[in-house]
């Protein structure tokens, strides 16, 4: 399943800041754009002799693989954490 939320936490200069990002809203906003671009992607795949269904499946698997991703970056006293679920 594609990630629906992202949590971003920033620790800098003794202060903490956390932010919840609802990714499902971004997916809903991108859906009409994807539907408009879909025929162009299919035509491009056919011109390049690629299977469009295989391409869509691969993109879906890539997005689904983002779920459970944890990224921690630390530089000196500053730290940024991003978690997707």
KAURJO-V377659 format. One record per pair of residues at least 12 apart in sequence whose ideal C-beta (glycine too) atoms are under 8 Angstrom apart, sorted by sequence separation. I is the first residue (numbers start at 1). J is the second residue. D is the distance in whole Angstrom. If there is no record, write none. Layout:
{{I/J/D} {I/J/D}}
This chain:
{{7/19/7} {70/82/7} {71/83/8} {7/20/6} {8/21/7} {69/82/8} {70/83/5} {6/20/8} {7/21/8} {41/55/7} {69/83/7} {70/84/8} {5/20/6} {6/21/4} {69/84/5} {5/21/7} {68/84/7} {5/22/6} {6/23/6} {67/84/6} {68/85/7} {4/22/7} {5/23/6} {66/84/6} {67/85/6} {4/23/6} {5/24/8} {3/23/5} {4/24/4} {2/23/8} {4/27/8} {2/27/7} {2/60/8} {3/63/8} {2/63/5} {23/84/7} {2/64/6} {1/64/6} {3/66/5} {14/77/8} {2/66/7} {3/67/4} {13/77/7} {2/67/7} {3/68/8} {12/77/7} {13/78/8} {1/67/6} {3/69/7} {11/77/8} {12/78/4} {11/78/7} {12/79/7} {10/78/8} {11/79/4} {10/79/7} {11/80/8} {9/79/8} {10/80/5} {9/80/7} {10/81/8} {8/80/7} {9/81/4} {8/81/7} {9/82/8} {7/81/8} {8/82/5} {7/82/7} {6/82/6} {7/83/5} {6/83/7} {7/84/8} {6/84/5} {7/85/8} {5/84/7} {5/85/6} {3/84/4} {4/85/7} {3/85/6}}
